[in-house]
Amino acid sequence: MPLYGRVVSRADAPGRLIKVSAEETTEVVKRWHYSGAASHGVARHGWEVDGRLVGISIYDTGTRPMRQGVFGPKHYRRVLNHHRLALTDDAPRFTASQFIGASLKQLRRERPELWAVVTYADLCQGHDGVIYRATNAVETGVVGRGNLHLQDAQGRIQVTQSLSGTWPERRQEARRRGWTESRCLGKARYVWLPGSARFKRRPVADLRWV
């Protein structure tokens, strides 16, 4: 697989950042991410260990309100959304933090105009954001608290868009499939500032984080 420059590795987490196709990211997400689905995004990186793809990271534009919520409407194009991070179950220890760090550095090289990347830790899935905090992301609150989620028999989150009809019809179809409903604890929102040295001189509280 094509590489990004030199190999990046540590003795306790050997690996290297690689270029990955949309098809490769889709396959990894289907198998290893709880959502089972992802967009192709605007930027994609893979993590390879011993010649095997063990992780993918996808960035997309997200929603405009989300992007405006960091630096305001004037600079929304300087913000991207970290859409998916998926790792195989047998990925070496410390892979996530090393992969994220290398991916953000490469993203900054690819997009020098970028100031921030927003990501979310799904509390409904038991994710507490420890990996994001370990990679210097700033926690900015919780969104989506109380949203209705549908889970299939395997415990996977299913999107309502996969069902047809009105909302009552979708709920009926979900019950027919054996899916259950639950109210979400929300998603903890984090922001990385990979290309924003200019903001490191300002109090973080000065940024919007809406």
N, C-alpha and C positions, 0 to 999 in steps of 0.2 A: 504494500500500500504506500502511496506517496507520503513523504514525511514533511514536517515543518522544520527545516534546518537541522540543528544538531539534536542528538538524543538527549532527552531530559530524564534523569533517573536518580534514585537514591538507593542505598544498600537495602533498606527495609521496604521499598516500594518501587522496584524497577519498572520503567515504562517509558513510552514516548508518545508524543502528540502526532496524530496522523490525519490526513484528509479522508473524509468518508462521503460516500454517495447518499442520496436521498433514500435509495433502496436499502442500504445497509443500516441506516438509522431507523427506518421503519421496522426492520426485522428485529433489531435489538429492543426497541420499545415494545413491540408486540409480545416478546418473550419475557422481558425483565422489568418493565415498568407497570405499576399497578393499574394505570389507566388503559393500557393496551393500545393506545393510539397517540398520534402526534402529527403536527404539520411538518412540512419539509423545512420551514424556517428560511431565514435569510443568511444564516451562517451555521455551519455544522463542524464539529470536531470529534475525533475519535481518540481513544486511549488504547494503545497496544502493549501487551506484555508477552514476551517470548513468542512473537509472531501471531498472537491471537487478539482479536478485538474484544476488550472486556468492558468498554464503556463508551457512551456517546453523550454529547452535549449539544443541544439545539437552541438557537436564539431566533426569536421572531420580533415583529414590531408590536405585538400585543394590541391593546386598545389605546386610542388617542387620549382618553381621560387619564389612563394609568400613566402614560408618558408625560402628560402635562403636569401630573401631580408631583413631579420631583423638582423641576426648575421653572415651572410655569409654561403657559402656552407658547411663548416666544421660542423656547429652546426644546420643544418636545421631540424634535428629530434627533436630538443628541442622547436619547434614552432608548434602550432596547429591553426586551423581556427575555429572561432565561426560561425558555419554554419547557424543556425536558432535560433531566439528568437521569440516565439509566446505566446501572452497573450490573454485571453478572454476579451471582451469589458467591462465586469463588474468586472474585477479584482480590488481589493482595491487600493487606492492611495498609491504611493511609492512602489508598488509591484515590478516593473521592477528593480529598483536600489537595493532593498533588495535581490531579487532573484539572480541577477547577482553576487552580493558580496558573497552570500553563495555558489553559484555554483562554482565560481572561487576558493574559499577556499577548497571546496571538490575536485575539479580537481587537485589542488596542492597536496592534500593528496594521491589521486589515482595515480598521475604521478609526483613523486618528481623530476624527471629529466627535467620537463618542465620549460622553462624560459619565454616564451611569448605566448600570444594568440592574433591573428589578427582578427579584425571584421570590418564590413563595414556598413555605414549608406547610404541608397539609396536616393540620392537627388531627383531622379525622382518621388519618392513616398512621397516627402515632409518631409523625415526624416533628421533631422539636427544633430543627434548625441549627443543631450543634455544628454541623459541617459548614454551614454558611458563616456562623460566628467565628469558626476556626480559620476562615479565609478572609477575615476582616470585613465582612458585610455588616451593615448597620441595620439593626432591627427597628422598624418604624411603625409597628402596630399590627392589629389583626383585622382582616377583612373577611366578609362572607359568613360571619357568625350567624348560625341559625338557618342557613340555606338547606333546602331539602335535597338529600342525596338518595340515589337508588343503588342498591348493592345486589349483585347476583349471588347464586348459591355458593360460589367460590370466594365471596367477600370482595370482589372487584367492583369499583365504582363504575356505574354505567350512566352515560349521558342521556338525558331525555330526548335529545334530537335523534337518537337511534330508533325511537318509536314514532308512529304516525298517529294523526288524529288530534282531537282537542286534548287539553290537559286531563280532564276526567277519563277520557278514553285511554290516554297513555298510562295513567295510574292503574286502570283496570287491566291493561295488557301486561304491565309490570307484575302485578299480582298473579296473573295467569302463568307467567314465566317463573314464578317462585322468587321474585325479587322482593327485597324488603326496603322499607323507607326509614331514614334516620335524619335527624337534624345535625348539621355539621357544627363542630366546634369552631370552625373558621380556618383561615390560612394566615400564618404569621408572615408578614411582608418584610423582606430584606432588600437592601440596596447596596450594591458594590459601586465604588467610584474608581474604576480602573484608569480613566483618562482625565481625572479632574484634580490635578495637583493644585490648581488655582483655588479649589474649594477647601483644601486641607488647612488653609490659613484662616478659614472662617469657622465659627461654631457650627456644628452639625445642626443645631436647633434652628439656625437661620434658613435652612432649606425647607421646602414646603411639606414634603412627605404626606400629601393628601391622598 
